[in-house]
Amino acid sequence: MKYCQGTNCHTYDTKDRKKGSKDNKRNETRKRTNFYYGGGNFCSLNCQTDWFNTHGDNAINYFGRVESPIVLVEANAWQQIYNRECRDNSYNLIEGVPQTIDYNIITKATRPTSEGN
């Protein structure tokens, strides 16, 4: 079990956050085995946004703030995509045809997927 990392999670008034006996009710941070937001760290988009509003600048400064534009050029425009030609009309895999290919989003060129991707 892990806790939601949202800085204000305990302030949202929902039934599953209510803990304690009738006379001693309190709200607690949600605890679950799986969360679906922020890489499995937050119970909701509200909690994810709360965390980023509190810690976002520090995190960006720590991991590296972008100080100049990142430029997409032909050399770094390759992406691995699904190869639509790897199946026949009955959606069966065609032997010897790769399921993924490299695709250049600038030139629209394709090539066999490079090893290690």
Contacts in CASP RR format, 6 or more apart in sequence:
PFRMAT RR
TARGET T0000
AUTHOR 0000-0000-0000
METHOD contacts of the structure
MODEL  1
MKYCQGTNCHTYDTKDRKKGSKDNKRNETRKRTNFYYGGGNFCSLNCQTD
WFNTHGDNAINYFGRVESPIVLVEANAWQQIYNRECRDNSYNLIEGVPQT
IDYNIITKATRPTSEGN
1 31 0 8 1.000
1 32 0 8 1.000
1 33 0 8 1.000
2 31 0 8 1.000
2 32 0 8 1.000
2 33 0 8 1.000
2 35 0 8 1.000
3 29 0 8 1.000
3 30 0 8 1.000
3 31 0 8 1.000
4 29 0 8 1.000
4 30 0 8 1.000
4 31 0 8 1.000
4 32 0 8 1.000
4 35 0 8 1.000
4 41 0 8 1.000
4 42 0 8 1.000
4 43 0 8 1.000
4 44 0 8 1.000
4 47 0 8 1.000
5 41 0 8 1.000
5 42 0 8 1.000
5 47 0 8 1.000
5 51 0 8 1.000
6 29 0 8 1.000
6 42 0 8 1.000
6 43 0 8 1.000
6 47 0 8 1.000
6 48 0 8 1.000
6 50 0 8 1.000
6 51 0 8 1.000
7 47 0 8 1.000
7 50 0 8 1.000
7 51 0 8 1.000
7 54 0 8 1.000
7 55 0 8 1.000
8 46 0 8 1.000
8 47 0 8 1.000
8 50 0 8 1.000
9 17 0 8 1.000
9 29 0 8 1.000
9 30 0 8 1.000
9 43 0 8 1.000
9 47 0 8 1.000
9 50 0 8 1.000
10 17 0 8 1.000
10 27 0 8 1.000
10 28 0 8 1.000
10 29 0 8 1.000
11 27 0 8 1.000
12 27 0 8 1.000
12 44 0 8 1.000
12 46 0 8 1.000
12 47 0 8 1.000
13 27 0 8 1.000
16 30 0 8 1.000
17 27 0 8 1.000
17 28 0 8 1.000
17 29 0 8 1.000
17 30 0 8 1.000
18 25 0 8 1.000
18 26 0 8 1.000
18 27 0 8 1.000
19 25 0 8 1.000
19 26 0 8 1.000
19 27 0 8 1.000
19 28 0 8 1.000
20 26 0 8 1.000
30 43 0 8 1.000
32 43 0 8 1.000
34 40 0 8 1.000
35 41 0 8 1.000
35 42 0 8 1.000
35 43 0 8 1.000
37 43 0 8 1.000
37 44 0 8 1.000
37 45 0 8 1.000
37 47 0 8 1.000
37 48 0 8 1.000
38 48 0 8 1.000
41 48 0 8 1.000
41 51 0 8 1.000
42 48 0 8 1.000
42 51 0 8 1.000
52 59 0 8 1.000
72 105 0 8 1.000
72 106 0 8 1.000
73 106 0 8 1.000
74 104 0 8 1.000
74 106 0 8 1.000
74 107 0 8 1.000
77 104 0 8 1.000
77 105 0 8 1.000
77 106 0 8 1.000
77 107 0 8 1.000
78 102 0 8 1.000
78 103 0 8 1.000
78 104 0 8 1.000
78 111 0 8 1.000
79 102 0 8 1.000
79 103 0 8 1.000
79 104 0 8 1.000
79 105 0 8 1.000
80 100 0 8 1.000
80 101 0 8 1.000
80 102 0 8 1.000
80 103 0 8 1.000
80 113 0 8 1.000
80 117 0 8 1.000
81 100 0 8 1.000
81 101 0 8 1.000
81 102 0 8 1.000
81 103 0 8 1.000
82 99 0 8 1.000
82 100 0 8 1.000
83 97 0 8 1.000
83 98 0 8 1.000
83 99 0 8 1.000
83 100 0 8 1.000
83 101 0 8 1.000
85 94 0 8 1.000
85 97 0 8 1.000
86 93 0 8 1.000
86 94 0 8 1.000
86 97 0 8 1.000
86 98 0 8 1.000
86 99 0 8 1.000
87 93 0 8 1.000
87 94 0 8 1.000
88 94 0 8 1.000
93 99 0 8 1.000
98 112 0 8 1.000
98 113 0 8 1.000
100 113 0 8 1.000
100 117 0 8 1.000
101 110 0 8 1.000
101 111 0 8 1.000
101 112 0 8 1.000
101 113 0 8 1.000
102 110 0 8 1.000
102 111 0 8 1.000
102 112 0 8 1.000
102 113 0 8 1.000
102 114 0 8 1.000
102 117 0 8 1.000
103 109 0 8 1.000
103 110 0 8 1.000
104 110 0 8 1.000
END
